[in-house]
Amino acid sequence: MAKLMEKVMDALDVETFIVCDSEDEGKGIALEMMKNLGFDDADLVFIEFIGPGARIRARAYLHRSGDKYGWLFSSREGGK
């Protein structure tokens, strides 16, 4: 799977509905979920608390500006 992640240009978004009692609880659950998925650098880019929970879009940054981009170097080394 590491090779696949090298193809991601910048970030990966995960959108879901989390059952929770408040927006703050939803934020905490979403950020913990991203860490459990192996993403250390994550932000919430959208949250809307409605009814039984929150609609959340979390963004995991694989490459920030100025990083060594895996997709750039793999294509130079003959990657497809």
NUKEMAR-164739 format. One record per atom (N, C-alpha, C): residue number from 1; residue in one letter; x, y, z; atom name. Coordinates in nm, 3 decimals. Layout:
N
(rec NUM A (X Y Z) CA),
...
This chain:
80
(rec 1 M (0.081 -0.119 0.000) N),
(rec 1 M (0.000 0.000 0.000) CA),
(rec 1 M (0.086 0.126 0.000) C),
(rec 2 A (0.207 0.119 0.051) N),
(rec 2 A (0.295 0.236 0.054) CA),
(rec 2 A (0.317 0.291 -0.086) C),
(rec 3 K (0.335 0.205 -0.184) N),
(rec 3 K (0.355 0.250 -0.322) CA),
(rec 3 K (0.233 0.326 -0.373) C),
(rec 4 L (0.114 0.282 -0.337) N),
(rec 4 L (-0.007 0.352 -0.379) CA),
(rec 4 L (-0.013 0.491 -0.319) C),
(rec 5 M (0.023 0.506 -0.193) N),
(rec 5 M (0.019 0.636 -0.126) CA),
(rec 5 M (0.118 0.733 -0.188) C),
(rec 6 E (0.225 0.682 -0.249) N),
(rec 6 E (0.321 0.769 -0.316) CA),
(rec 6 E (0.259 0.838 -0.437) C),
(rec 7 K (0.150 0.786 -0.488) N),
(rec 7 K (0.082 0.843 -0.604) CA),
(rec 7 K (-0.010 0.959 -0.567) C),
(rec 8 V (-0.040 0.975 -0.438) N),
(rec 8 V (-0.128 1.083 -0.393) CA),
(rec 8 V (-0.049 1.214 -0.395) C),
(rec 9 M (-0.105 1.314 -0.464) N),
(rec 9 M (-0.034 1.440 -0.482) CA),
(rec 9 M (-0.019 1.518 -0.351) C),
(rec 10 D (-0.125 1.530 -0.274) N),
(rec 10 D (-0.116 1.614 -0.156) CA),
(rec 10 D (-0.188 1.557 -0.033) C),
(rec 11 A (-0.317 1.528 -0.046) N),
(rec 11 A (-0.395 1.488 0.071) CA),
(rec 11 A (-0.502 1.386 0.034) C),
(rec 12 L (-0.556 1.325 0.136) N),
(rec 12 L (-0.662 1.226 0.120) CA),
(rec 12 L (-0.778 1.266 0.210) C),
(rec 13 D (-0.898 1.279 0.155) N),
(rec 13 D (-1.016 1.317 0.233) CA),
(rec 13 D (-1.099 1.194 0.268) C),
(rec 14 V (-1.150 1.195 0.390) N),
(rec 14 V (-1.241 1.091 0.437) CA),
(rec 14 V (-1.367 1.162 0.484) C),
(rec 15 E (-1.480 1.128 0.424) N),
(rec 15 E (-1.607 1.190 0.464) CA),
(rec 15 E (-1.698 1.082 0.520) C),
(rec 16 T (-1.759 1.112 0.635) N),
(rec 16 T (-1.844 1.014 0.701) CA),
(rec 16 T (-1.944 1.083 0.792) C),
(rec 17 F (-2.037 1.007 0.844) N),
(rec 17 F (-2.131 1.056 0.945) CA),
(rec 17 F (-2.098 0.982 1.073) C),
(rec 18 I (-2.069 1.056 1.178) N),
(rec 18 I (-2.032 0.998 1.307) CA),
(rec 18 I (-2.146 1.019 1.406) C),
(rec 19 V (-2.191 0.913 1.468) N),
(rec 19 V (-2.294 0.922 1.571) CA),
(rec 19 V (-2.227 0.975 1.698) C),
(rec 20 C (-2.277 1.091 1.745) N),
(rec 20 C (-2.217 1.154 1.863) CA),
(rec 20 C (-2.319 1.249 1.926) C),
(rec 21 D (-2.287 1.298 2.046) N),
(rec 21 D (-2.379 1.385 2.119) CA),
(rec 21 D (-2.354 1.534 2.098) C),
(rec 22 S (-2.238 1.570 2.041) N),
(rec 22 S (-2.207 1.711 2.020) CA),
(rec 22 S (-2.104 1.725 1.908) C),
(rec 23 E (-2.089 1.848 1.859) N),
(rec 23 E (-1.990 1.875 1.756) CA),
(rec 23 E (-1.848 1.848 1.808) C),
(rec 24 D (-1.823 1.889 1.933) N),
(rec 24 D (-1.690 1.866 1.992) CA),
(rec 24 D (-1.657 1.717 2.003) C),
(rec 25 E (-1.756 1.637 2.042) N),
(rec 25 E (-1.733 1.492 2.050) CA),
(rec 25 E (-1.704 1.436 1.911) C),
(rec 26 G (-1.779 1.482 1.812) N),
(rec 26 G (-1.757 1.438 1.674) CA),
(rec 26 G (-1.617 1.472 1.625) C),
(rec 27 K (-1.570 1.593 1.655) N),
(rec 27 K (-1.434 1.634 1.617) CA),
(rec 27 K (-1.330 1.541 1.677) C),
(rec 28 G (-1.346 1.513 1.806) N),
(rec 28 G (-1.250 1.425 1.874) CA),
(rec 28 G (-1.249 1.285 1.816) C),
(rec 29 I (-1.366 1.231 1.789) N),
(rec 29 I (-1.376 1.097 1.731) CA),
(rec 29 I (-1.312 1.094 1.592) C),
(rec 30 A (-1.340 1.196 1.511) N),
(rec 30 A (-1.287 1.199 1.374) CA),
(rec 30 A (-1.134 1.207 1.374) C),
(rec 31 L (-1.077 1.291 1.458) N),
(rec 31 L (-0.931 1.303 1.462) CA),
(rec 31 L (-0.867 1.175 1.515) C),
(rec 32 E (-0.930 1.112 1.614) N),
(rec 32 E (-0.880 0.984 1.666) CA),
(rec 32 E (-0.889 0.876 1.559) C),
(rec 33 M (-0.998 0.877 1.482) N),
(rec 33 M (-1.015 0.780 1.373) CA),
(rec 33 M (-0.902 0.794 1.271) C),
(rec 34 M (-0.868 0.918 1.235) N),
(rec 34 M (-0.761 0.940 1.137) CA),
(rec 34 M (-0.627 0.888 1.190) C),
(rec 35 K (-0.600 0.909 1.319) N),
(rec 35 K (-0.477 0.856 1.378) CA),
(rec 35 K (-0.478 0.704 1.376) C),
(rec 36 N (-0.593 0.643 1.407) N),
(rec 36 N (-0.605 0.497 1.405) CA),
(rec 36 N (-0.586 0.440 1.265) C),
(rec 37 L (-0.619 0.519 1.163) N),
(rec 37 L (-0.597 0.477 1.024) CA),
(rec 37 L (-0.452 0.498 0.979) C),
(rec 38 G (-0.371 0.556 1.067) N),
(rec 38 G (-0.229 0.573 1.037) CA),
(rec 38 G (-0.190 0.710 0.984) C),
(rec 39 F (-0.281 0.807 0.993) N),
(rec 39 F (-0.252 0.942 0.945) CA),
(rec 39 F (-0.222 1.034 1.062) C),
(rec 40 D (-0.096 1.077 1.073) N),
(rec 40 D (-0.055 1.163 1.184) CA),
(rec 40 D (-0.086 1.310 1.160) C),
(rec 41 D (-0.090 1.351 1.034) N),
(rec 41 D (-0.112 1.491 0.998) CA),
(rec 41 D (-0.251 1.505 0.937) C),
(rec 42 A (-0.350 1.537 1.021) N),
(rec 42 A (-0.489 1.545 0.974) CA),
(rec 42 A (-0.559 1.667 1.032) C),
(rec 43 D (-0.651 1.721 0.954) N),
(rec 43 D (-0.736 1.833 0.995) CA),
(rec 43 D (-0.880 1.801 0.961) C),
(rec 44 L (-0.971 1.872 1.025) N),
(rec 44 L (-1.111 1.864 0.986) CA),
(rec 44 L (-1.141 1.983 0.897) C),
(rec 45 V (-1.191 1.957 0.778) N),
(rec 45 V (-1.219 2.066 0.684) CA),
(rec 45 V (-1.368 2.097 0.675) C),
(rec 46 F (-1.452 2.011 0.733) N),
(rec 46 F (-1.596 2.036 0.735) CA),
(rec 46 F (-1.657 1.957 0.849) C),
(rec 47 I (-1.747 2.022 0.922) N),
(rec 47 I (-1.825 1.951 1.024) CA),
(rec 47 I (-1.961 2.019 1.036) C),
(rec 48 E (-2.066 1.936 1.040) N),
(rec 48 E (-2.202 1.987 1.055) CA),
(rec 48 E (-2.275 1.892 1.149) C),
(rec 49 F (-2.307 1.942 1.268) N),
(rec 49 F (-2.379 1.861 1.365) CA),
(rec 49 F (-2.528 1.868 1.334) C),
(rec 50 I (-2.588 1.752 1.305) N),
(rec 50 I (-2.731 1.745 1.273) CA),
(rec 50 I (-2.790 1.617 1.330) C),
(rec 51 G (-2.902 1.630 1.397) N),
(rec 51 G (-2.973 1.512 1.448) CA),
(rec 51 G (-2.888 1.425 1.537) C),
(rec 52 P (-2.867 1.300 1.497) N),
(rec 52 P (-2.798 1.204 1.583) CA),
(rec 52 P (-2.646 1.210 1.578) C),
(rec 53 G (-2.590 1.306 1.506) N),
(rec 53 G (-2.444 1.310 1.497) CA),
(rec 53 G (-2.392 1.420 1.409) C),
(rec 54 A (-2.277 1.396 1.350) N),
(rec 54 A (-2.209 1.499 1.271) CA),
(rec 54 A (-2.160 1.445 1.138) C),
(rec 55 R (-2.186 1.521 1.033) N),
(rec 55 R (-2.128 1.494 0.901) CA),
(rec 55 R (-1.991 1.559 0.904) C),
(rec 56 I (-1.887 1.480 0.878) N),
(rec 56 I (-1.749 1.528 0.893) CA),
(rec 56 I (-1.667 1.493 0.770) C),
(rec 57 R (-1.584 1.588 0.728) N),
(rec 57 R (-1.483 1.561 0.625) CA),
(rec 57 R (-1.347 1.587 0.690) C),
(rec 58 A (-1.268 1.482 0.699) N),
(rec 58 A (-1.134 1.491 0.756) CA),
(rec 58 A (-1.033 1.481 0.641) C),
(rec 59 R (-0.926 1.555 0.653) N),
(rec 59 R (-0.823 1.555 0.549) CA),
(rec 59 R (-0.690 1.511 0.609) C),
(rec 60 A (-0.634 1.405 0.552) N),
(rec 60 A (-0.501 1.356 0.592) CA),
(rec 60 A (-0.400 1.409 0.491) C),
(rec 61 Y (-0.304 1.484 0.539) N),
(rec 61 Y (-0.202 1.540 0.451) CA),
(rec 61 Y (-0.088 1.440 0.436) C),
(rec 62 L (-0.067 1.394 0.314) N),
(rec 62 L (0.044 1.304 0.286) CA),
(rec 62 L (0.167 1.384 0.245) C),
(rec 63 H (0.143 1.498 0.181) N),
(rec 63 H (0.251 1.588 0.139) CA),
(rec 63 H (0.206 1.731 0.161) C),
(rec 64 R (0.282 1.806 0.238) N),
(rec 64 R (0.258 1.949 0.255) CA),
(rec 64 R (0.349 2.023 0.159) C),
(rec 65 S (0.323 2.151 0.140) N),
(rec 65 S (0.407 2.232 0.051) CA),
(rec 65 S (0.553 2.221 0.091) C),
(rec 66 G (0.638 2.193 -0.007) N),
(rec 66 G (0.781 2.183 0.019) CA),
(rec 66 G (0.829 2.045 0.058) C),
(rec 67 D (0.737 1.950 0.075) N),
(rec 67 D (0.776 1.813 0.107) CA),
(rec 67 D (0.844 1.747 -0.013) C),
(rec 68 K (0.907 1.634 0.013) N),
(rec 68 K (0.960 1.550 -0.096) CA),
(rec 68 K (0.842 1.468 -0.148) C),
(rec 69 Y (0.794 1.503 -0.265) N),
(rec 69 Y (0.675 1.440 -0.320) CA),
(rec 69 Y (0.708 1.303 -0.378) C),
(rec 70 G (0.645 1.198 -0.324) N),
(rec 70 G (0.668 1.062 -0.373) CA),
(rec 70 G (0.631 1.045 -0.519) C),
(rec 71 W (0.521 1.107 -0.561) N),
(rec 71 W (0.475 1.094 -0.699) CA),
(rec 71 W (0.571 1.158 -0.797) C),
(rec 72 L (0.640 1.263 -0.755) N),
(rec 72 L (0.734 1.331 -0.843) CA),
(rec 72 L (0.860 1.246 -0.863) C),
(rec 73 F (0.911 1.193 -0.755) N),
(rec 73 F (1.036 1.117 -0.764) CA),
(rec 73 F (1.016 0.978 -0.823) C),
(rec 74 S (0.901 0.915 -0.799) N),
(rec 74 S (0.879 0.782 -0.856) CA),
(rec 74 S (0.867 0.789 -1.008) C),
(rec 75 S (0.810 0.898 -1.062) N),
(rec 75 S (0.799 0.909 -1.208) CA),
(rec 75 S (0.934 0.936 -1.271) C),
(rec 76 R (1.023 1.002 -1.201) N),
(rec 76 R (1.158 1.027 -1.253) CA),
(rec 76 R (1.242 0.901 -1.253) C),
(rec 77 E (1.206 0.809 -1.163) N),
(rec 77 E (1.284 0.685 -1.151) CA),
(rec 77 E (1.224 0.573 -1.235) C),
(rec 78 G (1.140 0.608 -1.330) N),
(rec 78 G (1.084 0.507 -1.420) CA),
(rec 78 G (0.955 0.446 -1.373) C),
(rec 79 G (0.891 0.506 -1.269) N),
(rec 79 G (0.762 0.454 -1.222) CA),
(rec 79 G (0.653 0.480 -1.323) C),
(rec 80 K (0.548 0.401 -1.318) N),
(rec 80 K (0.436 0.418 -1.412) CA),
(rec 80 K (0.318 0.480 -1.343) C),
